[in-house]
Amino acid sequence: MMFSTIVLAGGQSTRMGQDKASLSFLGQPLWQRQQALAQRLGSDDIHISHPQFGQPDRVPGFGPLSGLDTLLPQCRHAQILVLAVDMPHLQPASLRLLLQYAPGTSVCFSDSVLPCILWNNAELRDRIRAQLHLQGQRSVHRLLHSVHAAFIPCPFPDQLINTNTPEQWQQALATAHLPEAI
């Protein structure tokens, strides 16, 4: 099945102190790494939420839902793989589990709401727009619960490491030798 990909990279990176999308991991900027990962999985429609490397959020400063709100209407396919730019250890094996889950079902891992699969339809886009206007309710976690997403175990929890701070980034770099799970 064909799918679109959205790479969420439009955050302010305030805890990191620099643009996370530009950080180099194994010789490649994170935004390009996630784009290449989506291509390896067979995505032929990749969108990046970023003011320089993709498209800026229509409503900046409202978190990942703003990126989804901006990019979902541009996606060609119903099935959407959503990746966070700051998860450098993601590999195809774990993402294939999400992509192959029950067709038509939104899904993420129990340990992390990103990456996830969303189904691009009017109901999802309406829910996102409604949540954007509710203070304290702009989380991907809340969105996934509102669309009754499945939360499944991840057999590769080390791939779900998120890098929001310089310390987390240094830890990710120190473990960059982790073998790929194909």
Phi and psi restraints in degrees (value plus and minus 20) as a CYANA .aco file:
   2 MET   PHI     -96.2   -56.2
   2 MET   PSI     126.7   166.7
   3 PHE   PHI    -165.7  -125.7
   3 PHE   PSI     134.7   174.7
   4 SER   PHI    -117.7   -77.7
   4 SER   PSI     141.6   181.6
   5 THR   PHI    -150.5  -110.5
   5 THR   PSI     117.5   157.5
   6 ILE   PHI    -138.9   -98.9
   6 ILE   PSI     104.7   144.7
   7 VAL   PHI    -122.3   -82.3
   7 VAL   PSI      95.5   135.5
   8 LEU   PHI    -103.8   -63.8
   8 LEU   PSI      88.6   128.6
   9 ALA   PHI    -158.9  -118.9
   9 ALA   PSI      -3.4    36.6
  10 GLY   PHI    -115.3   -75.3
  10 GLY   PSI     -10.2    29.8
  11 GLY   PHI     -89.1   -49.1
  11 GLY   PSI     148.8   188.8
  12 GLN   PHI    -102.8   -62.8
  12 GLN   PSI     -31.6     8.4
  13 SER   PHI      33.6    73.6
  13 SER   PSI      16.5    56.5
  14 THR   PHI     -84.9   -44.9
  14 THR   PSI     -60.4   -20.4
  15 ARG   PHI     -89.9   -49.9
  15 ARG   PSI     -50.7   -10.7
  16 MET   PHI     -97.1   -57.1
  16 MET   PSI     -51.9   -11.9
  17 GLY   PHI      66.3   106.3
  17 GLY   PSI     -21.7    18.3
  18 GLN   PHI    -176.8  -136.8
  18 GLN   PSI     144.0   184.0
  19 ASP   PHI     -83.9   -43.9
  19 ASP   PSI      94.5   134.5
  20 LYS   PHI     -84.1   -44.1
  20 LYS   PSI     -54.6   -14.6
  21 ALA   PHI     -79.2   -39.2
  21 ALA   PSI     -48.7    -8.7
  22 SER   PHI    -107.1   -67.1
  22 SER   PSI     -32.8     7.2
  23 LEU   PHI     -81.4   -41.4
  23 LEU   PSI     119.5   159.5
  24 SER   PHI    -114.7   -74.7
  24 SER   PSI     107.5   147.5
  25 PHE   PHI    -145.9  -105.9
  25 PHE   PSI      97.6   137.6
  26 LEU   PHI      32.8    72.8
  26 LEU   PSI      21.6    61.6
  27 GLY   PHI      61.9   101.9
  27 GLY   PSI      -8.3    31.7
  28 GLN   PHI    -158.8  -118.8
  28 GLN   PSI     115.1   155.1
  29 PRO   PHI     -78.5   -38.5
  29 PRO   PSI     124.7   164.7
  30 LEU   PHI     -75.9   -35.9
  30 LEU   PSI     -59.9   -19.9
  31 TRP   PHI     -84.1   -44.1
  31 TRP   PSI     -57.0   -17.0
  32 GLN   PHI     -92.4   -52.4
  32 GLN   PSI     -54.3   -14.3
  33 ARG   PHI     -81.7   -41.7
  33 ARG   PSI     -65.2   -25.2
  34 GLN   PHI     -89.3   -49.3
  34 GLN   PSI     -56.6   -16.6
  35 GLN   PHI     -82.3   -42.3
  35 GLN   PSI     -65.3   -25.3
  36 ALA   PHI     -84.4   -44.4
  36 ALA   PSI     -57.5   -17.5
  37 LEU   PHI     -81.8   -41.8
  37 LEU   PSI     -65.3   -25.3
  38 ALA   PHI     -82.3   -42.3
  38 ALA   PSI     -60.3   -20.3
  39 GLN   PHI     -84.3   -44.3
  39 GLN   PSI     -61.3   -21.3
  40 ARG   PHI     -80.1   -40.1
  40 ARG   PSI     -51.4   -11.4
  41 LEU   PHI    -100.6   -60.6
  41 LEU   PSI     -30.7     9.3
  42 GLY   PHI      84.6   124.6
  42 GLY   PSI     -10.7    29.3
  43 SER   PHI     -90.7   -50.7
  43 SER   PSI     109.1   149.1
  44 ASP   PHI    -129.8   -89.8
  44 ASP   PSI      -8.3    31.7
  45 ASP   PHI    -167.3  -127.3
  45 ASP   PSI      72.5   112.5
  46 ILE   PHI    -136.0   -96.0
  46 ILE   PSI     110.3   150.3
  47 HIS   PHI    -145.3  -105.3
  47 HIS   PSI     118.8   158.8
  48 ILE   PHI    -139.9   -99.9
  48 ILE   PSI     105.4   145.4
  49 SER   PHI    -106.7   -66.7
  49 SER   PSI      74.9   114.9
  50 HIS   PHI    -185.3  -145.3
  50 HIS   PSI     116.9   156.9
  51 PRO   PHI     -86.7   -46.7
  51 PRO   PSI     -43.9    -3.9
  52 GLN   PHI    -124.8   -84.8
  52 GLN   PSI     -61.2   -21.2
  53 PHE   PHI    -119.4   -79.4
  53 PHE   PSI     -22.4    17.6
  54 GLY   PHI    -175.3  -135.3
  54 GLY   PSI    -144.4  -104.4
  55 GLN   PHI    -140.2  -100.2
  55 GLN   PSI     112.4   152.4
  56 PRO   PHI     -89.6   -49.6
  56 PRO   PSI     132.8   172.8
  57 ASP   PHI     -81.3   -41.3
  57 ASP   PSI     118.7   158.7
  58 ARG   PHI     -83.2   -43.2
  58 ARG   PSI     -56.3   -16.3
  59 VAL   PHI    -141.5  -101.5
  59 VAL   PSI      67.1   107.1
  60 PRO   PHI     -85.5   -45.5
  60 PRO   PSI     132.0   172.0
  61 GLY   PHI      64.4   104.4
  61 GLY   PSI     -11.8    28.2
  62 PHE   PHI    -129.7   -89.7
  62 PHE   PSI      -1.4    38.6
  63 GLY   PHI      56.8    96.8
  63 GLY   PSI    -186.4  -146.4
  64 PRO   PHI     -81.4   -41.4
  64 PRO   PSI     -49.6    -9.6
  65 LEU   PHI     -83.9   -43.9
  65 LEU   PSI     -50.4   -10.4
  66 SER   PHI     -86.5   -46.5
  66 SER   PSI     -60.1   -20.1
  67 GLY   PHI     -82.5   -42.5
  67 GLY   PSI     -62.6   -22.6
  68 LEU   PHI     -84.5   -44.5
  68 LEU   PSI     -63.6   -23.6
  69 ASP   PHI     -78.4   -38.4
  69 ASP   PSI     -59.7   -19.7
  70 THR   PHI     -90.9   -50.9
  70 THR   PSI     -62.9   -22.9
  71 LEU   PHI    -116.3   -76.3
  71 LEU   PSI     -45.6    -5.6
  72 LEU   PHI     -74.5   -34.5
  72 LEU   PSI     -62.4   -22.4
  73 PRO   PHI     -83.2   -43.2
  73 PRO   PSI     -39.4     0.6
  74 GLN   PHI    -109.1   -69.1
  74 GLN   PSI     -32.5     7.5
  75 CYS   PHI     -94.1   -54.1
  75 CYS   PSI     116.8   156.8
  76 ARG   PHI    -104.2   -64.2
  76 ARG   PSI     -42.0    -2.0
  77 HIS   PHI    -132.7   -92.7
  77 HIS   PSI     137.7   177.7
  78 ALA   PHI     -93.2   -53.2
  78 ALA   PSI     -59.0   -19.0
  79 GLN   PHI    -105.0   -65.0
  79 GLN   PSI     107.0   147.0
  80 ILE   PHI    -142.4  -102.4
  80 ILE   PSI     101.7   141.7
  81 LEU   PHI    -108.7   -68.7
  81 LEU   PSI     103.5   143.5
  82 VAL   PHI    -130.3   -90.3
  82 VAL   PSI     101.1   141.1
  83 LEU   PHI    -135.8   -95.8
  83 LEU   PSI     124.9   164.9
  84 ALA   PHI    -112.1   -72.1
  84 ALA   PSI     117.2   157.2
  85 VAL   PHI     -85.9   -45.9
  85 VAL   PSI     -45.9    -5.9
  86 ASP   PHI    -116.3   -76.3
  86 ASP   PSI      11.8    51.8
  87 MET   PHI    -141.5  -101.5
  87 MET   PSI      57.1    97.1
  88 PRO   PHI     -89.8   -49.8
  88 PRO   PSI     -37.0     3.0
  89 HIS   PHI    -110.3   -70.3
  89 HIS   PSI     -19.5    20.5
  90 LEU   PHI     -78.6   -38.6
  90 LEU   PSI     121.5   161.5
  91 GLN   PHI    -153.7  -113.7
  91 GLN   PSI     141.7   181.7
  92 PRO   PHI     -76.8   -36.8
  92 PRO   PSI     -57.7   -17.7
  93 ALA   PHI     -77.0   -37.0
  93 ALA   PSI     -66.6   -26.6
  94 SER   PHI     -88.7   -48.7
  94 SER   PSI     -58.3   -18.3
  95 LEU   PHI     -89.9   -49.9
  95 LEU   PSI     -51.7   -11.7
  96 ARG   PHI     -82.5   -42.5
  96 ARG   PSI     -55.4   -15.4
  97 LEU   PHI     -79.0   -39.0
  97 LEU   PSI     -63.9   -23.9
  98 LEU   PHI     -86.3   -46.3
  98 LEU   PSI     -64.7   -24.7
  99 LEU   PHI     -85.1   -45.1
  99 LEU   PSI     -49.8    -9.8
 100 GLN   PHI    -113.2   -73.2
 100 GLN   PSI     -20.3    19.7
 101 TYR   PHI     -83.8   -43.8
 101 TYR   PSI     152.3   192.3
 102 ALA   PHI     -64.3   -24.3
 102 ALA   PSI     100.6   140.6
 103 PRO   PHI     -74.4   -34.4
 103 PRO   PSI     116.7   156.7
 104 GLY   PHI      66.0   106.0
 104 GLY   PSI     -23.1    16.9
 105 THR   PHI    -124.7   -84.7
 105 THR   PSI     109.8   149.8
 106 SER   PHI     -92.5   -52.5
 106 SER   PSI     123.1   163.1
 107 VAL   PHI    -171.8  -131.8
 107 VAL   PSI     128.9   168.9
 108 CYS   PHI    -169.1  -129.1
 108 CYS   PSI     156.6   196.6
 109 PHE   PHI    -105.6   -65.6
 109 PHE   PSI     129.2   169.2
 110 SER   PHI     -78.8   -38.8
 110 SER   PSI     -54.1   -14.1
 111 ASP   PHI    -104.0   -64.0
 111 ASP   PSI     -32.2     7.8
 112 SER   PHI    -181.6  -141.6
 112 SER   PSI     111.8   151.8
 113 VAL   PHI     -96.6   -56.6
 113 VAL   PSI     -37.1     2.9
 114 LEU   PHI    -141.4  -101.4
 114 LEU   PSI     117.1   157.1
 115 PRO   PHI     -91.0   -51.0
 115 PRO   PSI     143.4   183.4
 116 CYS   PHI    -171.1  -131.1
 116 CYS   PSI     148.4   188.4
 117 ILE   PHI    -133.8   -93.8
 117 ILE   PSI     109.5   149.5
 118 LEU   PHI    -141.1  -101.1
 118 LEU   PSI     137.8   177.8
 119 TRP   PHI    -131.2   -91.2
 119 TRP   PSI      96.0   136.0
 120 ASN   PHI     -95.9   -55.9
 120 ASN   PSI      83.6   123.6
 121 ASN   PHI    -168.6  -128.6
 121 ASN   PSI     152.9   192.9
 122 ALA   PHI     -80.3   -40.3
 122 ALA   PSI     -57.9   -17.9
 123 GLU   PHI     -81.5   -41.5
 123 GLU   PSI     -65.9   -25.9
 124 LEU   PHI     -82.8   -42.8
 124 LEU   PSI     -67.5   -27.5
 125 ARG   PHI     -82.5   -42.5
 125 ARG   PSI     -57.5   -17.5
 126 ASP   PHI     -85.4   -45.4
 126 ASP   PSI     -62.4   -22.4
 127 ARG   PHI     -81.8   -41.8
 127 ARG   PSI     -62.5   -22.5
 128 ILE   PHI     -82.9   -42.9
 128 ILE   PSI     -66.8   -26.8
 129 ARG   PHI     -81.8   -41.8
 129 ARG   PSI     -59.5   -19.5
 130 ALA   PHI     -85.5   -45.5
 130 ALA   PSI     -63.7   -23.7
 131 GLN   PHI     -86.1   -46.1
 131 GLN   PSI     -52.3   -12.3
 132 LEU   PHI     -80.3   -40.3
 132 LEU   PSI     -46.6    -6.6
 133 HIS   PHI    -114.9   -74.9
 133 HIS   PSI     -18.5    21.5
 134 LEU   PHI    -127.8   -87.8
 134 LEU   PSI      88.1   128.1
 135 GLN   PHI     -75.3   -35.3
 135 GLN   PSI     112.7   152.7
 136 GLY   PHI      61.1   101.1
 136 GLY   PSI     -17.0    23.0
 137 GLN   PHI    -144.9  -104.9
 137 GLN   PSI       4.9    44.9
 138 ARG   PHI    -115.9   -75.9
 138 ARG   PSI       7.8    47.8
 139 SER   PHI    -115.0   -75.0
 139 SER   PSI     130.9   170.9
 140 VAL   PHI     -84.9   -44.9
 140 VAL   PSI     -56.4   -16.4
 141 HIS   PHI     -77.1   -37.1
 141 HIS   PSI     -67.7   -27.7
 142 ARG   PHI     -83.9   -43.9
 142 ARG   PSI     -59.8   -19.8
 143 LEU   PHI     -81.4   -41.4
 143 LEU   PSI     -66.7   -26.7
 144 LEU   PHI     -82.1   -42.1
 144 LEU   PSI     -59.3   -19.3
 145 HIS   PHI     -85.4   -45.4
 145 HIS   PSI     -58.6   -18.6
 146 SER   PHI     -88.0   -48.0
 146 SER   PSI     -44.5    -4.5
 147 VAL   PHI    -120.4   -80.4
 147 VAL   PSI      -7.5    32.5
 148 HIS   PHI      37.1    77.1
 148 HIS   PSI      26.3    66.3
 149 ALA   PHI     -86.4   -46.4
 149 ALA   PSI     132.2   172.2
 150 ALA   PHI    -105.0   -65.0
 150 ALA   PSI     117.2   157.2
 151 PHE   PHI    -130.7   -90.7
 151 PHE   PSI      91.6   131.6
 152 ILE   PHI    -134.2   -94.2
 152 ILE   PSI     135.4   175.4
 153 PRO   PHI     -88.4   -48.4
 153 PRO   PSI     129.8   169.8
 154 CYS   PHI    -127.0   -87.0
 154 CYS   PSI     100.6   140.6
 155 PRO   PHI     -94.1   -54.1
 155 PRO   PSI     -27.3    12.7
 156 PHE   PHI    -146.3  -106.3
 156 PHE   PSI      44.3    84.3
 157 PRO   PHI     -80.7   -40.7
 157 PRO   PSI     -45.9    -5.9
 158 ASP   PHI     -84.5   -44.5
 158 ASP   PSI     -40.3    -0.3
 159 GLN   PHI     -96.9   -56.9
 159 GLN   PSI     -34.1     5.9
 160 LEU   PHI    -112.4   -72.4
 160 LEU   PSI      -8.6    31.4
 161 ILE   PHI     -85.8   -45.8
 161 ILE   PSI     107.1   147.1
 162 ASN   PHI    -125.7   -85.7
 162 ASN   PSI     119.6   159.6
 163 THR   PHI    -136.6   -96.6
 163 THR   PSI      77.3   117.3
 164 ASN   PHI    -125.3   -85.3
 164 ASN   PSI     -38.3     1.7
 165 THR   PHI    -145.3  -105.3
 165 THR   PSI     141.9   181.9
 166 PRO   PHI     -77.9   -37.9
 166 PRO   PSI     -54.6   -14.6
 167 GLU   PHI     -86.4   -46.4
 167 GLU   PSI     -64.8   -24.8
 168 GLN   PHI     -84.4   -44.4
 168 GLN   PSI     -56.8   -16.8
 169 TRP   PHI     -84.9   -44.9
 169 TRP   PSI     -63.8   -23.8
 170 GLN   PHI     -82.5   -42.5
 170 GLN   PSI     -57.9   -17.9
 171 GLN   PHI     -84.5   -44.5
 171 GLN   PSI     -62.2   -22.2
 172 ALA   PHI     -82.6   -42.6
 172 ALA   PSI     -61.5   -21.5
 173 LEU   PHI     -85.3   -45.3
 173 LEU   PSI     -57.4   -17.4
 174 ALA   PHI     -87.6   -47.6
 174 ALA   PSI     -44.6    -4.6
 175 THR   PHI    -127.9   -87.9
 175 THR   PSI       0.4    40.4
 176 ALA   PHI     -87.1   -47.1
 176 ALA   PSI     -32.7     7.3
 177 HIS   PHI    -101.0   -61.0
 177 HIS   PSI     -21.1    18.9
 178 LEU   PHI     -73.2   -33.2
 178 LEU   PSI     114.8   154.8
 179 PRO   PHI     -87.3   -47.3
 179 PRO   PSI     129.4   169.4
 180 GLU   PHI     -95.8   -55.8
 180 GLU   PSI     117.5   157.5
 181 ALA   PHI    -117.1   -77.1
 181 ALA   PSI      94.3   134.3
